[in-house]
Amino acid sequence: MKAIGEGKEIDFLAYEPIIELKHINVTFKETDREVHAVDNVSLSVDKGDIFGIVGYSGAGKSTLVRVINLLQRPTTPEAVVKVNGNELLTLSARELREKRRNIGMIFQHFNLMNSLTIADNVNFALRKSGLSKVERTKRVAELLELVGLSDKQHDYPTQLSGGQKQRVGIARALANRPDILISDEATSALDPKTTESILDLLADLNRKLNLTIVLITHEMDAVKHICNRVAVMDNGALVEEGELLQVFSQPRAELTKDFIDTTTHIESSLAVVEKQEIVQNLKAGEVLVKLGYVGETTDQPLITSLYDQFQVSANILFGSLEILQGTPVGNLLVVLSGEPKKTQQALVFMQDHEVAVTVLKSGDKEVKPND
Ligand SMILES: Nc1ncnc2c1ncn2[C@@H]1O[C@H](COP(=O)(O)OP(=O)(O)OP(=O)(O)O)[C@@H](O)[C@H]1O
């Protein structure tokens, strides 16, 4: 069994933080109200991470990432905003402009100029690059090839699909060879298949260019697809942060559980499962349990072992299996039945085999929830 986060922790030693935010507060003061959009957030993104920031609309995600390039300044003095080791808050306007070129951004609505061709939209981002006209043309061709749009260079944005427009956005954002790409709801306007192809492109660019990506989204599916780390934001604050596998397999915050449920459906299935006759009429020695598996545990014939060793049978009422970062993560809703003592022993046996066991309902007093 691979310990949660084991692989990344080894990498972690070799990785250095590329973005360090400490004590970030942003308050917008309006005539009739104050909005505390970011509430004392500290986080660190390592070089090469695809770092997801997930939260519902208004949680403060956009405001927080705009702090990374100081498009939005923190509004309290204790803030630290370090990118590539440089404290941006102390830089002059000219130095800051220079550093900002190291951070590309893509957006939900692409922000392309409809009067310019695709090639010229990308070329526009190179106007202050110091490259000659010939070099710029060559670079534009490279970028369009990188995003799979070489054949569209003479087209105009209105001739492209949403996914193609976002590819232009990505090419433009990468024009000045940034180390960091911030994606602010970049797939939110796209259908699921196109979303997947854009996320695959981002994952590919992360590997090929060692590009660090900060991905803001309200879709846990997107995070699950490509992120190695995730932070959950609610009402301006970070309510949870960690490695994808860790957060998915052992979420702490209720909001995180809600987000995970949008992709596993385990909590919402529980409501249906609880109405089933077998669950309504649990007898002595019968329990409804949620079993959570990570890694190789999923491959072990645990359910079979329960019968062989304890004569406890398992009736699987709902199951989900996700592959996250190449590691299987499974969740099952199961009714176990056996001699009360044996059922209890079976639960302990599973816990000993690194299965997260939550007893949701029990048919007798001997097998108590979460003993
Ligand atoms: N310039 C501004 N002036 C006043 N209030 C603002 C400003 N920008 C954002 N807000 C408020 O700050 C809060 C956080 O907004 P923000 O856009 O950062 O959230 P979000 O999580 O990115 O949501 P969305 O995905 O809907 O953009 C919201 O209540 C928003 O109304």
Ligand as a Chemical Component Dictionary entry (heavy atoms), coordinates in Angstrom:
data_LIG
# 
_chem_comp.id                   LIG 
_chem_comp.type                 NON-POLYMER 
_chem_comp.pdbx_formal_charge   0 
_chem_comp.three_letter_code    LIG 
# 
loop_
_chem_comp_atom.comp_id 
_chem_comp_atom.atom_id 
_chem_comp_atom.alt_atom_id 
_chem_comp_atom.type_symbol 
_chem_comp_atom.charge 
_chem_comp_atom.model_Cartn_x 
_chem_comp_atom.model_Cartn_y 
_chem_comp_atom.model_Cartn_z 
_chem_comp_atom.pdbx_ordinal 
LIG N1  N1  N 0 -13.659 45.083 -7.342 1  
LIG C1  C1  C 0 -14.534 44.658 -6.417 2  
LIG N2  N2  N 0 -15.246 45.534 -5.683 3  
LIG C2  C2  C 0 -16.115 45.116 -4.731 4  
LIG N3  N3  N 0 -16.349 43.819 -4.443 5  
LIG C3  C3  C 0 -15.667 42.900 -5.148 6  
LIG C4  C4  C 0 -14.739 43.265 -6.171 7  
LIG N4  N4  N 0 -14.215 42.135 -6.703 8  
LIG C5  C5  C 0 -14.798 41.102 -6.043 9  
LIG N5  N5  N 0 -15.667 41.557 -5.123 10 
LIG C6  C6  C 0 -16.454 40.734 -4.184 11 
LIG O1  O1  O 0 -15.541 39.886 -3.509 12 
LIG C7  C7  C 0 -16.109 38.599 -3.316 13 
LIG C8  C8  C 0 -15.208 37.545 -3.938 14 
LIG O2  O2  O 0 -15.262 37.683 -5.345 15 
LIG P1  P1  P 0 -14.377 36.799 -6.338 16 
LIG O3  O3  O 0 -14.689 37.212 -7.743 17 
LIG O4  O4  O 0 -12.962 36.831 -5.899 18 
LIG O5  O5  O 0 -14.967 35.344 -6.064 19 
LIG P2  P2  P 0 -14.819 34.027 -6.933 20 
LIG O6  O6  O 0 -14.694 32.911 -5.979 21 
LIG O7  O7  O 0 -13.745 34.198 -7.935 22 
LIG O8  O8  O 0 -16.224 33.956 -7.627 23 
LIG P3  P3  P 0 -16.578 33.943 -9.199 24 
LIG O9  O9  O 0 -16.179 32.604 -9.689 25 
LIG O10 O10 O 0 -18.060 34.162 -9.208 26 
LIG O11 O11 O 0 -15.802 35.086 -9.790 27 
LIG C9  C9  C 0 -17.504 38.645 -3.907 28 
LIG O12 O12 O 0 -18.407 38.924 -2.869 29 
LIG C10 C10 C 0 -17.429 39.803 -4.878 30 
LIG O13 O13 O 0 -18.688 40.402 -5.023 31 
# 
loop_
_chem_comp_bond.comp_id 
_chem_comp_bond.atom_id_1 
_chem_comp_bond.atom_id_2 
_chem_comp_bond.value_order 
_chem_comp_bond.pdbx_ordinal 
LIG N1  C1  SING 1  
LIG C1  N2  SING 2  
LIG C1  C4  DOUB 3  
LIG N2  C2  DOUB 4  
LIG C2  N3  SING 5  
LIG N3  C3  DOUB 6  
LIG C3  C4  SING 7  
LIG C3  N5  SING 8  
LIG C4  N4  SING 9  
LIG N4  C5  DOUB 10 
LIG C5  N5  SING 11 
LIG N5  C6  SING 12 
LIG C6  O1  SING 13 
LIG C6  C10 SING 14 
LIG O1  C7  SING 15 
LIG C7  C8  SING 16 
LIG C7  C9  SING 17 
LIG C8  O2  SING 18 
LIG O2  P1  SING 19 
LIG P1  O3  DOUB 20 
LIG P1  O4  SING 21 
LIG P1  O5  SING 22 
LIG O5  P2  SING 23 
LIG P2  O6  DOUB 24 
LIG P2  O7  SING 25 
LIG P2  O8  SING 26 
LIG O8  P3  SING 27 
LIG P3  O9  DOUB 28 
LIG P3  O10 SING 29 
LIG P3  O11 SING 30 
LIG C9  O12 SING 31 
LIG C9  C10 SING 32 
LIG C10 O13 SING 33 
# 
